[in-house]
Amino acid sequence: MSLRYTLLYALLLALLYAVLYLSSLRYIDAQLEERLASEIDALVDVYNVSGLDELRMTIENLKSEGMEQGRFYLLAEKDGLPVAGNLTKWPHEANVLIDSQDIQNIWLDDDIMIGDFYINDAYLPAAARKLPDDSRLLVAYGIEQDNLLRELSENLKESFGAAILFMLLLSFTLGKAILRRVETINQTASEIMSGDLSRRIPLSKRHDEFDHLAQRLNEMLDRIEGVLRSMRDVTDNIAHDLKSPITRIRNRMEVLLLQEQRTEEEYREALAQTIKDADFIIKTFNAVLQTAQADAGTMYAEFSLVDLSRLVREVGELFAPSAEDAGLDFRTEHQESVFIKGNCDLLGQAICNLLDNAIKFTPRNGQVSLELVTTSSGADIIIADTGPGIPTHEYERVRQRFVRLDTSGQTTGNGLGLSLVDAIVRQHGASLLFDDNNPGLRAIIRFAEFVSNPANKATSPA
């Protein structure tokens, strides 16, 4: 990767330098052409004003300075014989310049150049004019352009080499740093694949993009580990909870087969107990299926505007006889015209599960209440009781499947009620909260958004 990006950088840098070199060359050529045109026009003006002798003297004065700076002057007769200047004869390519009067590069052999500035042949820009007496005038420049281009070329080569070296070192260093971070992730992934689900990607102190990625991956791994742990717990709990009723059914059937002398009443009692155990098994599987569907968001739920006031009132009327039979003081309070977007059947099931738990765990002469209130933070359905409550540190754990705080086995249930309530509440974008009722528990279903305009009412039947 380092070599690939260094090569790409080198190509882009070479393109940039080429553009810089060509633009500089064009600028230098333009300046040189302007000076050439200006100087040869000035010499032609000398001829026009003062004549050929003055022009010859001017060129003789210029040639000594020109030999030191690589500039060449030649005043020649019609047949090309030199009159003045530092060239020994008229170059053949200069004839084209006379006709076009353009500035072009011409070839000058070293044997016709007077002086030691050029020891080899040179290709120099030049301008030529034909004077009225048919004599010829030639001016050629080279030294300044050569030096500028040579200096520019050397500077570009040095900077290009330094830039490539710097880019190579930077790419190598960056590549090694990236590989170290990637190798850390690979190593952690290998350890996790080997079975150590507790491994996490270590974070650095730089808080860079790799740390953000590692943090998100660690959160994902925490979620996966939690799901796997939950699956193990669910499997263990299902096996434990279903083992007893299935064993009782088998033993009961075996006893019926071994003992032939049975009355009809005994058969009926055995069948009733078998049906009760089978209902418990079916109820457990249905609860597991419903909780899984609610967690995955695949439980069929057609959402519409639900009248929470009506729902709370009807659920309260449904549970009032059960609370009275349990010797409890039960009351229902609600505000009118409170609507939310949701599914009435699922919300009713969630409220029923919470009320069933409250009535089941509250001792006689206790109190259970069902309330619907609106606050600045939303609409709350509150189920409060005066039972034993739930320890604060267990508020999160009781949402998990098959969690039962009563380990004595004296209470019925499969530990799936609160997990199903939590899944249904989350499916509606609401929150399930617990609070101490001093004594007892307050279970709160909090909806962040609600509608209080009866004109928009489209209530689902409860």
C-alpha positions as CSV (number, residue, x, y, z in Angstrom):
1,M,0.0,0.0,0.0
2,S,2.9,2.4,0.8
3,L,4.5,1.7,-2.5
4,R,1.3,2.1,-4.4
5,Y,0.5,5.5,-2.9
6,T,4.1,6.6,-3.2
7,L,3.9,5.8,-6.9
8,L,0.7,7.6,-7.3
9,Y,2.1,10.6,-5.4
10,A,5.2,10.5,-7.7
11,L,3.1,10.5,-10.8
12,L,1.1,13.5,-9.6
13,L,4.2,15.3,-8.4
14,A,5.9,14.7,-11.8
15,L,2.8,16.0,-13.6
16,L,2.9,19.1,-11.4
17,Y,6.6,19.6,-12.0
18,A,6.2,19.2,-15.7
19,V,3.5,21.8,-15.7
20,L,5.7,24.1,-13.7
21,Y,8.7,23.5,-16.0
22,L,6.7,24.1,-19.2
23,S,5.1,27.2,-17.9
24,S,8.4,28.6,-16.7
25,L,9.9,27.7,-20.1
26,R,7.1,29.5,-21.9
27,Y,7.6,32.5,-19.6
28,I,11.3,32.6,-20.2
29,D,10.8,32.2,-24.0
30,A,8.4,35.1,-24.0
31,Q,10.8,37.3,-22.1
32,L,13.7,36.3,-24.4
33,E,11.7,36.9,-27.5
34,E,10.6,40.3,-26.3
35,R,14.2,41.3,-25.6
36,L,15.4,39.9,-28.9
37,A,12.8,41.8,-30.8
38,S,13.5,45.0,-28.9
39,E,17.3,44.8,-29.4
40,I,17.2,44.0,-33.1
41,D,14.6,46.8,-33.7
42,A,16.9,49.2,-31.8
43,L,19.9,48.2,-34.1
44,V,17.7,48.7,-37.2
45,D,16.8,52.2,-35.8
46,V,20.6,52.9,-35.4
47,Y,21.0,52.0,-39.1
48,N,18.1,54.1,-40.2
49,V,19.2,57.2,-38.2
50,S,23.0,57.0,-38.4
51,G,23.8,54.7,-41.2
52,L,25.8,51.5,-41.7
53,D,29.1,52.7,-40.2
54,E,27.4,53.7,-36.9
55,L,25.6,50.3,-36.8
56,R,29.0,48.5,-37.4
57,M,30.6,50.4,-34.5
58,T,27.6,49.7,-32.2
59,I,27.8,46.0,-33.0
60,E,31.6,46.0,-32.4
61,N,31.0,47.5,-29.0
62,L,28.3,44.9,-28.1
63,K,30.2,41.8,-29.2
64,S,32.8,41.9,-26.4
65,E,30.0,42.0,-23.8
66,G,28.1,39.4,-25.8
67,M,30.9,36.9,-25.8
68,E,30.9,37.0,-22.0
69,Q,27.1,36.5,-21.8
70,G,26.5,34.1,-24.7
71,R,24.9,36.7,-27.0
72,F,25.9,36.8,-30.7
73,Y,25.7,39.6,-33.2
74,L,26.5,39.6,-36.9
75,L,26.4,42.4,-39.5
76,A,27.0,40.8,-42.9
77,E,27.1,41.9,-46.5
78,K,24.6,40.7,-49.1
79,D,26.6,37.6,-49.9
80,G,27.0,36.7,-46.2
81,L,30.5,37.9,-45.6
82,P,30.9,39.3,-42.0
83,V,31.3,43.0,-41.5
84,A,31.1,43.2,-37.7
85,G,30.1,40.9,-34.8
86,N,31.3,37.7,-33.0
87,L,30.2,35.2,-35.7
88,T,32.6,34.3,-38.5
89,K,29.9,33.7,-41.1
90,W,26.3,33.9,-41.8
91,P,24.4,30.8,-40.6
92,H,22.4,29.1,-43.3
93,E,19.3,28.7,-41.1
94,A,19.2,32.4,-40.5
95,N,17.9,33.0,-44.1
96,V,14.5,31.7,-43.0
97,L,14.4,34.4,-40.3
98,I,15.0,37.2,-42.9
99,D,11.9,36.2,-44.8
100,S,9.6,35.6,-41.8
101,Q,11.0,38.2,-39.4
102,D,10.0,35.8,-36.6
103,I,12.1,34.7,-33.7
104,Q,13.1,31.1,-34.0
105,N,15.8,28.7,-32.8
106,I,18.7,28.2,-35.2
107,W,21.7,26.0,-35.1
108,L,25.1,27.6,-34.6
109,D,28.2,25.5,-35.1
110,D,31.0,26.1,-32.6
111,D,33.5,26.8,-35.4
112,I,31.7,30.0,-36.4
113,M,31.3,31.4,-32.8
114,I,34.1,33.7,-31.5
115,G,34.8,33.3,-27.8
116,D,35.0,30.4,-25.4
117,F,31.5,30.6,-23.9
118,Y,30.1,27.7,-26.1
119,I,32.7,25.0,-26.7
120,N,30.1,22.9,-28.5
121,D,27.4,23.6,-31.1
122,A,24.4,25.5,-29.7
123,Y,20.7,25.8,-30.6
124,L,19.8,29.4,-29.8
125,P,16.8,31.7,-30.4
126,A,17.7,34.3,-33.0
127,A,16.2,37.2,-35.0
128,A,17.4,38.5,-38.4
129,R,16.6,41.5,-40.5
130,K,17.4,42.6,-44.1
131,L,18.6,46.2,-44.3
132,P,17.7,48.6,-47.2
133,D,21.2,48.2,-48.7
134,D,20.7,44.4,-48.8
135,S,23.1,43.9,-45.9
136,R,22.0,41.5,-43.1
137,L,21.7,41.8,-39.4
138,L,21.5,38.8,-36.9
139,V,21.1,38.7,-33.1
140,A,21.1,35.4,-31.1
141,Y,20.7,34.9,-27.3
142,G,21.4,31.9,-25.3
143,I,23.2,32.4,-21.9
144,E,20.3,33.6,-19.8
145,Q,17.8,31.1,-21.0
146,D,20.2,28.2,-20.6
147,N,21.2,29.3,-17.0
148,L,17.6,29.8,-15.9
149,L,16.4,26.5,-17.4
150,R,19.4,24.7,-16.0
151,E,18.9,26.1,-12.6
152,L,15.1,25.4,-12.7
153,S,15.8,21.9,-13.9
154,E,18.3,21.2,-11.1
155,N,15.9,22.6,-8.5
156,L,13.1,20.5,-9.7
157,K,15.2,17.4,-9.7
158,E,16.4,18.0,-6.1
159,S,12.9,18.9,-4.8
160,F,11.3,16.0,-6.7
161,G,13.8,13.5,-5.2
162,A,13.4,14.9,-1.7
163,A,9.6,14.9,-2.0
164,I,9.6,11.2,-3.2
165,L,11.9,10.2,-0.3
166,F,9.8,12.0,2.2
167,M,6.6,10.5,0.8
168,L,8.1,7.0,0.8
169,L,9.2,7.4,4.5
170,L,5.8,8.9,5.4
171,S,3.9,6.1,3.6
172,F,6.0,3.4,5.2
173,T,5.5,4.9,8.6
174,L,1.8,5.4,8.1
175,G,1.5,1.9,6.7
176,K,3.3,0.3,9.6
177,A,1.0,2.2,12.1
178,I,-2.1,1.1,10.2
179,L,-0.9,-2.5,10.1
180,R,-0.2,-2.5,13.8
181,R,-3.8,-1.3,14.5
182,V,-5.3,-3.8,12.1
183,E,-3.2,-6.6,13.5
184,T,-4.5,-5.7,17.0
185,I,-8.1,-6.1,15.6
186,N,-7.1,-9.4,13.8
187,Q,-5.5,-10.8,17.0
188,T,-8.6,-10.0,19.0
189,A,-10.9,-11.5,16.4
190,S,-8.7,-14.7,16.4
191,E,-9.0,-15.0,20.2
192,I,-12.8,-14.5,20.0
193,M,-13.1,-17.1,17.3
194,S,-11.1,-19.5,19.5
195,G,-13.9,-19.2,22.1
196,D,-12.8,-16.3,24.4
197,L,-15.9,-14.1,24.0
198,S,-14.7,-11.8,26.7
199,R,-11.9,-10.4,24.6
200,R,-12.2,-6.8,23.4
201,I,-10.1,-4.6,21.1
202,P,-7.8,-2.4,23.2
203,L,-8.1,1.4,22.8
204,S,-5.3,3.8,22.5
205,K,-5.0,7.3,24.0
206,R,-5.2,9.0,20.7
207,H,-9.0,8.8,20.3
208,D,-8.6,8.6,16.6
209,E,-10.8,6.9,13.9
210,F,-9.4,3.5,14.8
211,D,-10.4,4.0,18.4
212,H,-13.9,5.0,17.3
213,L,-14.1,1.9,15.1
214,A,-12.7,-0.3,17.9
215,Q,-15.2,1.2,20.4
216,R,-18.1,0.4,18.0
217,L,-16.8,-3.1,17.5
218,N,-16.5,-3.6,21.2
219,E,-20.1,-2.5,21.7
220,M,-21.1,-5.0,19.0
221,L,-19.2,-7.7,20.7
222,D,-20.8,-6.9,24.0
223,R,-24.2,-7.1,22.3
224,I,-23.3,-10.5,20.7
225,E,-21.9,-11.8,24.0
226,G,-25.1,-10.7,25.7
227,V,-27.3,-12.4,23.1
228,L,-25.3,-15.6,23.3
229,R,-25.4,-15.6,27.1
230,S,-29.1,-14.9,26.9
231,M,-29.5,-17.9,24.5
232,R,-27.6,-20.1,26.9
233,D,-29.7,-18.9,29.8
234,V,-32.9,-19.4,27.9
235,T,-31.9,-22.9,26.8
236,D,-31.0,-23.9,30.4
237,N,-34.1,-22.3,31.9
238,I,-36.4,-23.9,29.3
239,A,-34.8,-27.3,29.9
240,H,-35.1,-26.8,33.7
241,D,-38.7,-25.5,33.6
242,L,-40.0,-28.1,31.2
243,K,-38.2,-31.0,32.7
244,S,-40.5,-31.1,35.7
245,P,-43.9,-31.0,34.0
246,I,-42.8,-33.5,31.3
247,T,-41.4,-35.8,34.0
248,R,-44.7,-35.6,35.9
249,I,-46.7,-36.4,32.8
250,R,-44.5,-39.4,32.1
251,N,-44.6,-40.7,35.6
252,R,-48.3,-40.2,35.8
253,M,-49.0,-42.1,32.6
254,E,-46.6,-44.8,33.7
255,V,-48.5,-45.2,37.1
256,L,-51.8,-45.4,35.2
257,L,-50.5,-48.2,33.0
258,L,-49.0,-50.2,35.9
259,Q,-52.1,-50.0,38.2
260,E,-55.0,-51.5,36.4
261,Q,-57.5,-51.0,39.3
262,R,-58.4,-47.4,38.8
263,T,-61.6,-45.5,39.3
264,E,-63.1,-43.1,36.9
265,E,-62.4,-40.3,39.4
266,E,-58.7,-41.2,39.5
267,Y,-58.4,-41.2,35.8
268,R,-60.1,-37.8,35.6
269,E,-57.8,-36.4,38.2
270,A,-54.7,-37.7,36.3
271,L,-55.9,-36.3,33.0
272,A,-56.7,-33.0,34.6
273,Q,-53.2,-32.8,36.1
274,T,-51.7,-33.8,32.7
275,I,-53.7,-31.1,30.9
276,K,-52.5,-28.5,33.5
277,D,-48.9,-29.5,32.9
278,A,-49.4,-29.4,29.1
279,D,-51.0,-26.0,29.4
280,F,-47.9,-24.8,31.3
281,I,-45.6,-26.2,28.6
282,I,-47.7,-24.5,25.8
283,K,-47.8,-21.2,27.7
284,T,-44.0,-21.3,28.2
285,F,-43.4,-21.9,24.5
286,N,-45.9,-19.2,23.4
287,A,-44.3,-16.7,25.8
288,V,-40.8,-17.5,24.4
289,L,-42.1,-17.2,20.8
290,Q,-43.9,-13.9,21.5
291,T,-40.9,-12.4,23.3
292,A,-38.5,-13.4,20.5
293,Q,-40.9,-11.9,17.9
294,A,-41.2,-8.7,19.8
295,D,-37.4,-8.4,20.3
296,A,-36.9,-9.0,16.6
297,G,-39.7,-6.6,15.6
298,T,-41.4,-9.4,13.6
299,M,-44.5,-9.7,15.8
300,Y,-47.5,-8.7,13.7
301,A,-48.7,-5.4,14.9
302,E,-50.8,-3.0,12.9
303,F,-50.3,0.4,14.4
304,S,-53.0,3.1,14.7
305,L,-54.1,5.7,17.1
306,V,-54.9,4.0,20.5
307,D,-57.0,5.6,23.1
308,L,-54.9,5.0,26.3
309,S,-57.7,6.4,28.5
310,R,-60.1,3.8,27.2
311,L,-57.5,1.0,27.3
312,V,-56.6,1.7,30.9
313,R,-60.2,1.9,32.0
314,E,-61.2,-1.4,30.4
315,V,-58.1,-3.2,31.7
316,G,-58.9,-1.9,35.1
317,E,-62.5,-3.2,34.9
318,L,-61.1,-6.6,33.8
319,F,-58.8,-7.0,36.8
320,A,-61.0,-5.4,39.5
321,P,-62.7,-8.7,40.3
322,S,-59.3,-10.6,40.6
323,A,-58.0,-7.9,42.9
324,E,-61.1,-8.0,45.0
325,D,-60.9,-11.9,45.3
326,A,-57.3,-11.4,46.5
327,G,-58.4,-9.1,49.2
328,L,-56.7,-6.0,47.7
329,D,-57.7,-2.3,47.5
330,F,-57.7,-1.7,43.7
331,R,-58.2,1.6,42.0
332,T,-58.0,3.0,38.5
333,E,-57.3,6.6,37.6
334,H,-56.9,8.1,34.1
335,Q,-57.0,11.3,32.2
336,E,-59.3,11.6,29.2
337,S,-58.3,11.9,25.5
338,V,-54.8,10.6,25.5
339,F,-53.8,8.9,22.3
340,I,-50.6,7.3,21.1
341,K,-49.5,5.5,17.9
342,G,-49.4,1.8,18.6
343,N,-51.2,-1.5,18.7
344,C,-54.0,-1.8,21.3
345,D,-53.8,-5.6,21.7
346,L,-50.0,-5.6,22.4
347,L,-50.3,-2.7,24.8
348,G,-53.2,-4.3,26.6
349,Q,-51.1,-7.5,27.0
350,A,-48.2,-5.5,28.5
351,I,-50.5,-3.8,31.0
352,C,-52.2,-7.0,31.9
353,N,-48.8,-8.7,32.6
354,L,-47.8,-5.9,34.9
355,L,-51.1,-5.9,36.7
356,D,-51.1,-9.7,37.0
357,N,-47.6,-9.5,38.7
358,A,-48.8,-6.7,41.0
359,I,-51.9,-8.7,42.2
360,K,-50.0,-11.9,42.5
361,F,-47.2,-10.6,44.7
362,T,-49.2,-8.1,46.8
363,P,-50.3,-9.6,50.1
364,R,-54.0,-9.4,51.3
365,N,-55.2,-6.0,52.5
366,G,-52.5,-4.4,50.2
367,Q,-53.1,-1.8,47.5
368,V,-52.8,-2.0,43.7
369,S,-53.4,1.0,41.4
370,L,-53.5,1.6,37.6
371,E,-53.0,5.2,36.5
372,L,-52.7,7.1,33.3
373,V,-51.0,10.6,33.7
374,T,-49.5,13.1,31.4
375,T,-46.4,15.0,32.2
376,S,-43.9,17.3,30.5
377,S,-41.9,14.2,29.5
378,G,-44.8,12.3,28.0
379,A,-47.7,10.0,28.9
380,D,-47.2,7.5,31.7
381,I,-49.1,4.3,32.5
382,I,-48.2,3.5,36.2
383,I,-48.9,0.2,37.9
384,A,-48.2,0.5,41.6
385,D,-48.5,-2.0,44.4
386,T,-47.5,-2.5,48.1
387,G,-45.9,-5.9,47.7
388,P,-42.3,-6.9,48.4
389,G,-41.1,-4.9,45.3
390,I,-37.8,-5.5,43.4
391,P,-34.4,-4.6,44.7
392,T,-32.9,-1.6,42.9
393,H,-29.9,-3.6,41.6
394,E,-32.3,-6.1,40.0
395,Y,-34.2,-3.6,37.9
396,E,-32.3,-4.5,34.7
397,R,-32.0,-8.2,35.3
398,V,-35.7,-8.8,35.7
399,R,-36.2,-7.7,32.1
400,Q,-34.2,-10.8,31.0
401,R,-36.0,-14.0,30.1
402,F,-36.6,-16.7,32.7
403,V,-35.5,-14.4,35.6
404,R,-37.5,-15.1,38.8
405,L,-36.5,-13.4,42.0
406,D,-38.5,-16.0,44.0
407,T,-36.3,-19.1,43.9
408,S,-38.4,-21.0,46.5
409,G,-40.8,-22.3,43.8
410,Q,-43.9,-21.2,45.7
411,T,-45.0,-18.8,43.0
412,T,-46.2,-19.9,39.5
413,G,-44.8,-18.5,36.3
414,N,-42.0,-19.0,33.8
415,G,-40.1,-15.7,34.2
416,L,-41.0,-14.4,30.8
417,G,-43.7,-11.8,31.7
418,L,-41.5,-8.8,32.2
419,S,-39.2,-9.6,29.3
420,L,-42.3,-9.7,27.0
421,V,-43.5,-6.4,28.4
422,D,-40.1,-4.8,27.9
423,A,-40.0,-6.1,24.3
424,I,-43.5,-4.8,23.5
425,V,-42.8,-1.4,25.1
426,R,-39.6,-1.0,23.1
427,Q,-41.5,-2.0,19.9
428,H,-43.7,1.1,20.6
429,G,-40.7,3.4,21.1
430,A,-41.5,3.7,24.8
431,S,-39.6,2.9,28.0
432,L,-40.2,0.5,30.8
433,L,-39.1,2.0,34.1
434,F,-39.1,0.7,37.7
435,D,-39.3,2.8,40.9
436,D,-39.6,2.1,44.6
437,N,-43.2,2.6,45.9
438,N,-42.2,2.6,49.6
439,P,-43.3,-0.2,50.1
440,G,-43.8,-2.1,46.8
441,L,-43.0,-1.3,43.2
442,R,-44.0,1.3,40.6
443,A,-43.8,0.0,37.1
444,I,-44.0,2.8,34.5
445,I,-44.6,2.6,30.8
446,R,-43.5,6.0,29.5
447,F,-44.5,7.2,26.0
448,A,-42.4,10.2,24.8
449,E,-45.1,11.3,22.4
450,F,-48.9,11.4,22.7
451,V,-51.9,13.2,21.1
452,S,-54.5,14.9,23.2
453,N,-56.9,16.2,20.4
454,P,-60.1,14.1,20.4
455,A,-60.8,15.2,16.8
456,N,-57.9,13.0,15.6
457,K,-59.2,10.0,17.5
458,A,-59.0,6.7,15.7
459,T,-59.2,4.2,18.5
460,S,-58.5,0.5,18.1
461,P,-61.0,-1.7,20.0
462,A,-59.6,-2.9,23.4
